[in-house]
Amino acid sequence: MHDFKMDRTAVSKSSFEEADDHVTFYKNKTSLERLNYACDIINSIFNSSPEQKVDRTVILSRKHAEFIQP
């Protein structure tokens, strides 16, 4: 088994208040920059990239679909 070390150059120390202060970070950004940050976050959550096509094979299902009138 290999011993891996964390790259400490990419980490910075901050207090919980500083780390939780998203408002001042995004306040001075343009709308396009904020949208790009949101897309990056969404892509990282779903492990996708902007170049990937949307999977449209997902079918919508509801909990009580049999009670809904067509």
Phi and psi in radians as a Rosetta constraint file:
Dihedral C 1 N 2 CA 2 C 2 CIRCULARHARMONIC -1.541 0.35
Dihedral N 2 CA 2 C 2 N 3 CIRCULARHARMONIC 2.563 0.35
Dihedral C 2 N 3 CA 3 C 3 CIRCULARHARMONIC -1.656 0.35
Dihedral N 3 CA 3 C 3 N 4 CIRCULARHARMONIC 2.038 0.35
Dihedral C 3 N 4 CA 4 C 4 CIRCULARHARMONIC -1.813 0.35
Dihedral N 4 CA 4 C 4 N 5 CIRCULARHARMONIC 2.456 0.35
Dihedral C 4 N 5 CA 5 C 5 CIRCULARHARMONIC -1.992 0.35
Dihedral N 5 CA 5 C 5 N 6 CIRCULARHARMONIC 2.522 0.35
Dihedral C 5 N 6 CA 6 C 6 CIRCULARHARMONIC -1.287 0.35
Dihedral N 6 CA 6 C 6 N 7 CIRCULARHARMONIC 2.413 0.35
Dihedral C 6 N 7 CA 7 C 7 CIRCULARHARMONIC -1.337 0.35
Dihedral N 7 CA 7 C 7 N 8 CIRCULARHARMONIC 1.796 0.35
Dihedral C 7 N 8 CA 8 C 8 CIRCULARHARMONIC -1.415 0.35
Dihedral N 8 CA 8 C 8 N 9 CIRCULARHARMONIC -0.066 0.35
Dihedral C 8 N 9 CA 9 C 9 CIRCULARHARMONIC -1.326 0.35
Dihedral N 9 CA 9 C 9 N 10 CIRCULARHARMONIC -0.342 0.35
Dihedral C 9 N 10 CA 10 C 10 CIRCULARHARMONIC -1.663 0.35
Dihedral N 10 CA 10 C 10 N 11 CIRCULARHARMONIC 0.056 0.35
Dihedral C 10 N 11 CA 11 C 11 CIRCULARHARMONIC -1.980 0.35
Dihedral N 11 CA 11 C 11 N 12 CIRCULARHARMONIC 2.472 0.35
Dihedral C 11 N 12 CA 12 C 12 CIRCULARHARMONIC -2.289 0.35
Dihedral N 12 CA 12 C 12 N 13 CIRCULARHARMONIC 2.652 0.35
Dihedral C 12 N 13 CA 13 C 13 CIRCULARHARMONIC -1.531 0.35
Dihedral N 13 CA 13 C 13 N 14 CIRCULARHARMONIC 2.447 0.35
Dihedral C 13 N 14 CA 14 C 14 CIRCULARHARMONIC -2.750 0.35
Dihedral N 14 CA 14 C 14 N 15 CIRCULARHARMONIC 2.793 0.35
Dihedral C 14 N 15 CA 15 C 15 CIRCULARHARMONIC -1.376 0.35
Dihedral N 15 CA 15 C 15 N 16 CIRCULARHARMONIC 2.938 0.35
Dihedral C 15 N 16 CA 16 C 16 CIRCULARHARMONIC -1.106 0.35
Dihedral N 16 CA 16 C 16 N 17 CIRCULARHARMONIC -0.637 0.35
Dihedral C 16 N 17 CA 17 C 17 CIRCULARHARMONIC -1.144 0.35
Dihedral N 17 CA 17 C 17 N 18 CIRCULARHARMONIC -0.743 0.35
Dihedral C 17 N 18 CA 18 C 18 CIRCULARHARMONIC -1.174 0.35
Dihedral N 18 CA 18 C 18 N 19 CIRCULARHARMONIC -0.708 0.35
Dihedral C 18 N 19 CA 19 C 19 CIRCULARHARMONIC -1.208 0.35
Dihedral N 19 CA 19 C 19 N 20 CIRCULARHARMONIC -0.503 0.35
Dihedral C 19 N 20 CA 20 C 20 CIRCULARHARMONIC -1.574 0.35
Dihedral N 20 CA 20 C 20 N 21 CIRCULARHARMONIC -0.018 0.35
Dihedral C 20 N 21 CA 21 C 21 CIRCULARHARMONIC -1.520 0.35
Dihedral N 21 CA 21 C 21 N 22 CIRCULARHARMONIC 1.345 0.35
Dihedral C 21 N 22 CA 22 C 22 CIRCULARHARMONIC -1.361 0.35
Dihedral N 22 CA 22 C 22 N 23 CIRCULARHARMONIC -0.438 0.35
Dihedral C 22 N 23 CA 23 C 23 CIRCULARHARMONIC -1.109 0.35
Dihedral N 23 CA 23 C 23 N 24 CIRCULARHARMONIC -0.842 0.35
Dihedral C 23 N 24 CA 24 C 24 CIRCULARHARMONIC -1.244 0.35
Dihedral N 24 CA 24 C 24 N 25 CIRCULARHARMONIC -0.460 0.35
Dihedral C 24 N 25 CA 25 C 25 CIRCULARHARMONIC -1.190 0.35
Dihedral N 25 CA 25 C 25 N 26 CIRCULARHARMONIC -0.797 0.35
Dihedral C 25 N 26 CA 26 C 26 CIRCULARHARMONIC -1.529 0.35
Dihedral N 26 CA 26 C 26 N 27 CIRCULARHARMONIC -0.188 0.35
Dihedral C 26 N 27 CA 27 C 27 CIRCULARHARMONIC -1.104 0.35
Dihedral N 27 CA 27 C 27 N 28 CIRCULARHARMONIC -0.703 0.35
Dihedral C 27 N 28 CA 28 C 28 CIRCULARHARMONIC -1.634 0.35
Dihedral N 28 CA 28 C 28 N 29 CIRCULARHARMONIC 0.210 0.35
Dihedral C 28 N 29 CA 29 C 29 CIRCULARHARMONIC -1.625 0.35
Dihedral N 29 CA 29 C 29 N 30 CIRCULARHARMONIC 2.663 0.35
Dihedral C 29 N 30 CA 30 C 30 CIRCULARHARMONIC -1.335 0.35
Dihedral N 30 CA 30 C 30 N 31 CIRCULARHARMONIC 2.923 0.35
Dihedral C 30 N 31 CA 31 C 31 CIRCULARHARMONIC -1.080 0.35
Dihedral N 31 CA 31 C 31 N 32 CIRCULARHARMONIC -0.679 0.35
Dihedral C 31 N 32 CA 32 C 32 CIRCULARHARMONIC -1.156 0.35
Dihedral N 32 CA 32 C 32 N 33 CIRCULARHARMONIC -0.692 0.35
Dihedral C 32 N 33 CA 33 C 33 CIRCULARHARMONIC -1.137 0.35
Dihedral N 33 CA 33 C 33 N 34 CIRCULARHARMONIC -0.720 0.35
Dihedral C 33 N 34 CA 34 C 34 CIRCULARHARMONIC -1.129 0.35
Dihedral N 34 CA 34 C 34 N 35 CIRCULARHARMONIC -0.683 0.35
Dihedral C 34 N 35 CA 35 C 35 CIRCULARHARMONIC -1.132 0.35
Dihedral N 35 CA 35 C 35 N 36 CIRCULARHARMONIC -0.702 0.35
Dihedral C 35 N 36 CA 36 C 36 CIRCULARHARMONIC -1.123 0.35
Dihedral N 36 CA 36 C 36 N 37 CIRCULARHARMONIC -0.707 0.35
Dihedral C 36 N 37 CA 37 C 37 CIRCULARHARMONIC -1.082 0.35
Dihedral N 37 CA 37 C 37 N 38 CIRCULARHARMONIC -0.735 0.35
Dihedral C 37 N 38 CA 38 C 38 CIRCULARHARMONIC -1.110 0.35
Dihedral N 38 CA 38 C 38 N 39 CIRCULARHARMONIC -0.733 0.35
Dihedral C 38 N 39 CA 39 C 39 CIRCULARHARMONIC -1.115 0.35
Dihedral N 39 CA 39 C 39 N 40 CIRCULARHARMONIC -0.697 0.35
Dihedral C 39 N 40 CA 40 C 40 CIRCULARHARMONIC -1.102 0.35
Dihedral N 40 CA 40 C 40 N 41 CIRCULARHARMONIC -0.716 0.35
Dihedral C 40 N 41 CA 41 C 41 CIRCULARHARMONIC -1.148 0.35
Dihedral N 41 CA 41 C 41 N 42 CIRCULARHARMONIC -0.787 0.35
Dihedral C 41 N 42 CA 42 C 42 CIRCULARHARMONIC -1.098 0.35
Dihedral N 42 CA 42 C 42 N 43 CIRCULARHARMONIC -0.746 0.35
Dihedral C 42 N 43 CA 43 C 43 CIRCULARHARMONIC -1.129 0.35
Dihedral N 43 CA 43 C 43 N 44 CIRCULARHARMONIC -0.621 0.35
Dihedral C 43 N 44 CA 44 C 44 CIRCULARHARMONIC -1.249 0.35
Dihedral N 44 CA 44 C 44 N 45 CIRCULARHARMONIC -0.591 0.35
Dihedral C 44 N 45 CA 45 C 45 CIRCULARHARMONIC -1.166 0.35
Dihedral N 45 CA 45 C 45 N 46 CIRCULARHARMONIC -0.788 0.35
Dihedral C 45 N 46 CA 46 C 46 CIRCULARHARMONIC -1.619 0.35
Dihedral N 46 CA 46 C 46 N 47 CIRCULARHARMONIC 0.120 0.35
Dihedral C 46 N 47 CA 47 C 47 CIRCULARHARMONIC 0.913 0.35
Dihedral N 47 CA 47 C 47 N 48 CIRCULARHARMONIC 0.906 0.35
Dihedral C 47 N 48 CA 48 C 48 CIRCULARHARMONIC -2.269 0.35
Dihedral N 48 CA 48 C 48 N 49 CIRCULARHARMONIC -3.097 0.35
Dihedral C 48 N 49 CA 49 C 49 CIRCULARHARMONIC -2.385 0.35
Dihedral N 49 CA 49 C 49 N 50 CIRCULARHARMONIC 2.810 0.35
Dihedral C 49 N 50 CA 50 C 50 CIRCULARHARMONIC -1.117 0.35
Dihedral N 50 CA 50 C 50 N 51 CIRCULARHARMONIC -0.377 0.35
Dihedral C 50 N 51 CA 51 C 51 CIRCULARHARMONIC -1.360 0.35
Dihedral N 51 CA 51 C 51 N 52 CIRCULARHARMONIC -0.322 0.35
Dihedral C 51 N 52 CA 52 C 52 CIRCULARHARMONIC -1.300 0.35
Dihedral N 52 CA 52 C 52 N 53 CIRCULARHARMONIC 2.494 0.35
Dihedral C 52 N 53 CA 53 C 53 CIRCULARHARMONIC -1.378 0.35
Dihedral N 53 CA 53 C 53 N 54 CIRCULARHARMONIC 2.696 0.35
Dihedral C 53 N 54 CA 54 C 54 CIRCULARHARMONIC -1.292 0.35
Dihedral N 54 CA 54 C 54 N 55 CIRCULARHARMONIC 2.336 0.35
Dihedral C 54 N 55 CA 55 C 55 CIRCULARHARMONIC -1.371 0.35
Dihedral N 55 CA 55 C 55 N 56 CIRCULARHARMONIC 1.883 0.35
Dihedral C 55 N 56 CA 56 C 56 CIRCULARHARMONIC -1.701 0.35
Dihedral N 56 CA 56 C 56 N 57 CIRCULARHARMONIC 0.231 0.35
Dihedral C 56 N 57 CA 57 C 57 CIRCULARHARMONIC -1.520 0.35
Dihedral N 57 CA 57 C 57 N 58 CIRCULARHARMONIC -0.092 0.35
Dihedral C 57 N 58 CA 58 C 58 CIRCULARHARMONIC -1.239 0.35
Dihedral N 58 CA 58 C 58 N 59 CIRCULARHARMONIC 2.305 0.35
Dihedral C 58 N 59 CA 59 C 59 CIRCULARHARMONIC -1.828 0.35
Dihedral N 59 CA 59 C 59 N 60 CIRCULARHARMONIC 2.356 0.35
Dihedral C 59 N 60 CA 60 C 60 CIRCULARHARMONIC -1.286 0.35
Dihedral N 60 CA 60 C 60 N 61 CIRCULARHARMONIC 2.263 0.35
Dihedral C 60 N 61 CA 61 C 61 CIRCULARHARMONIC -2.265 0.35
Dihedral N 61 CA 61 C 61 N 62 CIRCULARHARMONIC 2.606 0.35
Dihedral C 61 N 62 CA 62 C 62 CIRCULARHARMONIC -2.151 0.35
Dihedral N 62 CA 62 C 62 N 63 CIRCULARHARMONIC 2.720 0.35
Dihedral C 62 N 63 CA 63 C 63 CIRCULARHARMONIC -1.126 0.35
Dihedral N 63 CA 63 C 63 N 64 CIRCULARHARMONIC -0.747 0.35
Dihedral C 63 N 64 CA 64 C 64 CIRCULARHARMONIC -2.068 0.35
Dihedral N 64 CA 64 C 64 N 65 CIRCULARHARMONIC 0.912 0.35
Dihedral C 64 N 65 CA 65 C 65 CIRCULARHARMONIC -1.096 0.35
Dihedral N 65 CA 65 C 65 N 66 CIRCULARHARMONIC -0.522 0.35
Dihedral C 65 N 66 CA 66 C 66 CIRCULARHARMONIC -1.217 0.35
Dihedral N 66 CA 66 C 66 N 67 CIRCULARHARMONIC -0.278 0.35
Dihedral C 66 N 67 CA 67 C 67 CIRCULARHARMONIC -1.638 0.35
Dihedral N 67 CA 67 C 67 N 68 CIRCULARHARMONIC -0.069 0.35
Dihedral C 67 N 68 CA 68 C 68 CIRCULARHARMONIC -1.580 0.35
Dihedral N 68 CA 68 C 68 N 69 CIRCULARHARMONIC 2.226 0.35
Dihedral C 68 N 69 CA 69 C 69 CIRCULARHARMONIC -1.360 0.35
Dihedral N 69 CA 69 C 69 N 70 CIRCULARHARMONIC 2.331 0.35
